[in-house]
Amino acid sequence: MPFLEVKDLVLGLKEKYLPLVDKVSFSLEKKEILGILGESGCGKSLTGFALLRLFPPGITRYSGEVIIDGISLYDLPEEEVLKLRGRKVAIILQDPLSSLNPVLTIGEQIEEVLKYHFNLSKEERRERAIKLLKEVGMPDPEIRIKSYPHQLSGGLRQRAMIAMALAGEPELLVADEPTTALDVTLQTQILELLYELNQKKNLSIVFISHDLGIIRWIANRVCVFYAGEIVETAPTEELFNNPLHPYTQTLIESYPKEGKIKKVLKGGVVNLAEKPKGCRYFERCEISCEEGKEKHPELISVKKEHWVRCFKYG
């Protein structure tokens, strides 16, 4: 059994039926890193939050399952979900300054997690917090533990967020655009840290990003999202060397290589409120087959571990 299974997950608005994430299914093995790739507004972050049963205001789950280590997340009472968050699954976000509490020190925030999940004395919690900061490469952790978020640089705040996420000793980490606000040097440091944690702690990671270079570097497998659904999924090198869906092909060709861009991705993601009945990529697709105008393509297997949602292959 995979460590994480997502089955036909449908998420949307509370006030009216409008699926924003539509019948998404994927799995994750222990110690695997799964990349979720796509433009803004494709449902990547909503899917990530759903793995912790967390939703932005106005969003809910319509149907589908999330199973973590054999535990059906949406069958649990709320008090059990609270125990599971941080202990079994944790999340790191792209903007630590707005995610961290501005009136508590870094140490106090890490110790809150330890206090909730473990029976430790105050001295033990402080020692453990310092050790966690050391593990994530925080310089002078004995001093930084007394710092408030605004007193740290962007890179150090992100390290503090990772330490906080690791405090409950989770087995699954959801990383939602964790390097977006950082410069290239800091991005590399955070990515190397996450990869090291994956290797040393057997940490499974769902890594969400719109950056193809980052996804290719860190992920074992990739799910490409478009307009709330998966349009292609494959092992990383297979996906980048042999992309099948026109959207994936254009994404890869639009990524700068040696300072040059081969192709520009034109237009925007389809408005799901207009309830497109055909292929959701139809208006932007260069092949635009007639079948896609009226019919919605299914996700089909074209070879081992490589699935695509396109009539060209059906």
C-alpha positions in Angstrom: 0.0 0.0 0.0 1.4 3.5 -0.9 2.1 5.7 2.1 -0.2 8.4 0.7 -3.2 7.8 -1.6 -5.5 10.5 -3.0 -8.6 9.1 -4.6 -11.0 11.1 -6.8 -10.6 14.3 -4.7 -13.1 17.0 -5.5 -12.8 20.4 -3.9 -14.8 23.6 -4.5 -16.8 26.5 -3.3 -19.1 26.2 -0.2 -21.7 28.6 -1.4 -22.4 26.8 -4.7 -21.3 23.7 -6.5 -18.2 24.7 -8.5 -15.3 22.1 -8.5 -11.9 23.8 -8.5 -10.0 20.5 -8.0 -11.8 17.8 -10.0 -11.4 14.0 -9.4 -7.6 14.2 -8.6 -5.9 10.9 -7.8 -2.3 10.1 -7.1 -0.2 8.1 -4.7 3.2 8.5 -2.9 5.5 5.9 -1.7 7.6 6.1 1.5 10.7 8.4 1.1 9.4 9.5 -2.4 9.3 13.1 -3.5 6.3 13.9 -5.7 6.3 17.1 -7.7 3.0 19.0 -8.4 3.6 21.3 -11.3 1.4 23.9 -13.1 0.4 27.6 -13.4 -1.2 29.6 -10.7 -4.9 28.9 -10.3 -4.6 25.2 -11.4 -5.5 23.8 -7.9 -2.1 22.8 -6.8 -2.1 24.6 -3.4 -5.8 23.6 -2.7 -4.7 20.0 -3.2 -1.8 20.4 -0.8 -4.0 21.9 1.9 -6.5 19.1 1.5 -3.7 16.6 2.5 -4.0 18.1 6.0 -7.8 18.7 5.9 -7.2 22.4 5.8 -9.0 24.8 3.5 -9.0 28.5 2.8 -12.3 30.3 3.7 -15.1 29.4 1.4 -13.6 26.2 0.2 -14.7 22.7 1.0 -14.4 19.0 0.0 -17.2 17.6 -2.1 -16.0 14.0 -2.4 -12.9 11.8 -2.5 -10.5 10.3 -0.1 -7.1 11.1 1.4 -5.4 8.0 3.0 -2.2 8.5 4.9 -0.4 5.4 6.1 -3.7 3.5 6.0 -5.6 6.2 7.9 -8.6 7.8 6.0 -8.2 11.4 6.8 -11.8 12.5 6.1 -13.3 9.7 8.2 -11.6 11.0 11.4 -13.3 13.2 14.0 -11.8 16.7 14.2 -9.9 16.1 17.4 -8.1 13.1 15.8 -7.2 15.3 12.8 -5.6 17.9 15.1 -3.4 15.1 16.6 -2.5 13.9 13.1 -1.4 17.3 11.8 2.2 17.9 12.7 2.7 14.4 13.9 1.9 12.4 10.7 1.8 15.2 8.1 3.0 18.8 8.2 3.2 21.7 5.8 5.7 24.5 5.0 4.4 27.6 3.1 5.9 30.0 0.6 5.7 33.1 2.8 7.0 32.4 6.4 6.7 36.0 7.4 2.9 35.9 7.2 2.7 32.3 8.4 4.8 32.7 11.6 3.3 34.4 14.6 4.9 37.9 14.8 4.5 38.3 18.6 6.1 34.9 19.5 9.8 34.1 19.3 10.9 31.3 16.9 11.7 29.2 20.0 8.3 29.7 21.5 6.6 28.6 18.2 8.6 25.4 17.9 8.1 24.6 21.6 4.3 25.0 21.1 4.4 22.1 18.6 6.5 20.0 20.9 4.2 20.7 23.9 1.2 19.6 21.9 2.6 16.3 20.6 5.1 15.2 23.3 5.3 14.9 27.1 8.4 17.0 27.6 9.6 19.4 30.3 10.2 23.0 29.5 14.0 22.4 29.5 13.6 19.4 27.2 11.5 21.4 24.8 14.0 24.2 24.7 16.9 21.7 24.0 14.9 20.0 21.3 14.0 23.3 19.7 17.7 24.2 19.5 18.5 20.8 18.1 15.9 21.2 15.4 17.3 24.6 14.4 20.7 23.1 14.1 19.3 20.3 11.9 17.9 22.8 9.5 21.2 24.8 9.3 20.2 27.8 11.4 23.4 29.7 12.5 23.8 30.4 16.2 20.6 28.5 17.1 21.0 29.3 20.9 20.7 33.0 20.0 18.2 32.8 17.1 15.8 30.8 19.2 15.1 34.1 21.0 14.5 36.0 17.8 11.1 37.2 16.4 10.3 36.4 12.8 10.8 40.0 11.6 14.4 39.9 13.0 15.4 37.1 10.6 16.1 37.2 6.9 13.8 35.4 4.4 16.1 32.3 4.2 16.4 32.0 8.0 12.6 32.4 8.4 12.1 29.6 6.0 14.5 27.4 8.0 12.6 28.2 11.1 9.4 27.2 9.4 10.9 23.9 8.4 12.2 23.3 11.9 8.6 24.0 13.2 7.2 21.5 10.6 9.7 18.9 11.7 9.1 19.3 15.4 6.2 16.8 15.5 8.4 14.2 13.6 6.0 13.9 10.6 6.4 11.2 8.0 4.9 13.3 5.2 5.8 17.0 4.4 3.7 19.2 2.1 6.0 21.9 0.7 3.9 24.6 -1.0 6.1 26.8 -3.1 8.7 27.0 -0.3 11.4 28.8 -2.3 9.3 31.3 -4.3 10.2 34.4 -2.2 13.9 33.6 -2.0 16.8 34.5 -4.2 18.6 31.7 -6.3 21.3 31.1 -3.7 18.8 30.7 -0.8 16.5 28.6 -3.0 19.4 26.1 -3.6 20.2 25.9 0.1 16.5 25.2 1.0 16.1 22.6 -1.7 19.3 20.8 -0.6 18.1 20.9 3.0 14.7 19.3 2.0 16.5 16.7 -0.1 18.8 15.9 2.8 15.9 15.5 5.2 14.2 13.2 2.6 17.2 11.0 2.5 18.2 11.0 6.2 14.8 10.9 7.8 12.9 8.9 5.2 10.6 11.9 4.8 8.0 11.6 2.1 7.5 15.0 0.4 4.8 16.5 -1.9 6.5 19.5 -3.5 4.3 22.1 -5.1 5.8 24.5 -7.6 5.4 26.3 -10.9 9.1 26.2 -11.5 10.1 23.4 -13.8 13.8 23.5 -13.0 13.1 23.0 -9.3 10.7 20.2 -9.9 13.1 18.4 -12.2 15.9 18.7 -9.7 14.0 17.5 -6.6 11.1 15.2 -7.6 11.0 11.5 -8.4 7.7 11.7 -10.1 5.6 14.6 -11.4 1.8 15.4 -11.6 1.1 18.2 -14.1 -2.0 20.1 -13.1 -4.2 22.2 -15.4 -7.6 23.8 -14.6 -8.1 21.7 -11.5 -7.2 18.3 -12.9 -4.1 16.2 -13.6 -3.3 16.2 -17.4 -0.1 14.2 -17.2 1.9 12.2 -14.7 5.1 10.2 -15.1 8.5 9.7 -13.5 10.4 13.0 -13.7 13.0 12.2 -16.4 10.4 10.4 -18.5 8.1 13.5 -18.3 10.8 16.0 -19.2 12.4 13.8 -22.0 9.1 12.6 -23.4 6.2 15.0 -22.6 3.0 13.9 -24.2 0.3 16.5 -23.3 0.4 19.7 -25.4 0.3 21.7 -22.1 3.3 19.9 -20.7 5.2 20.2 -24.0 4.6 24.0 -24.1 5.5 24.4 -20.4 8.9 22.7 -21.0 9.5 24.7 -24.2 8.7 27.9 -22.4 11.3 27.3 -19.7 14.5 29.4 -20.4 17.5 27.5 -21.6 20.9 29.3 -22.0 18.9 32.6 -21.7 16.5 31.7 -24.5 12.9 30.7 -24.6 11.8 28.3 -27.4 8.0 29.0 -27.0 5.7 31.3 -25.1 2.7 29.9 -23.3 -0.1 32.2 -24.5 -3.5 33.0 -22.9 -4.7 32.0 -19.4 -6.2 29.1 -17.6 -9.9 28.4 -18.5 -12.5 29.9 -16.2 -14.1 26.9 -14.5 -17.2 29.0 -13.6 -18.1 28.8 -17.3 -18.2 25.0 -16.9 -16.3 24.0 -20.1 -17.7 20.6 -21.2 -14.8 19.7 -23.5 -11.1 19.5 -23.1 -10.1 22.3 -20.6 -7.0 23.1 -22.6 -8.8 23.3 -25.9 -8.7 27.1 -26.4 -4.9 27.2 -25.9 -4.0 23.9 -27.6 -2.1 24.0 -30.8 -3.6 20.8 -32.1 -7.2 21.5 -30.9 -8.8 18.3 -32.2 -12.5 18.5 -32.8 -13.2 15.8 -30.3 -11.8 18.0 -27.6 -14.4 20.7 -28.3 -17.3 18.7 -27.1 -15.9 15.8 -25.1 -13.8 15.7 -21.9 -10.7 13.4 -22.2 -10.0 10.8 -19.6 -6.6 10.2 -18.0 -5.2 7.1 -19.8 -2.1 5.0 -19.4 0.2 5.2 -22.5 3.1 3.3 -21.0 4.2 2.0 -17.6 3.8 4.8 -15.0 3.0 7.4 -17.7 -0.5 8.7 -17.9 -1.9 11.5 -20.1 -5.3 13.3 -20.6 -5.5 13.9 -24.3 -7.5 12.5 -27.3 -4.3 12.4 -29.3 -3.4 9.2 -27.5 -6.8 7.8 -26.9 
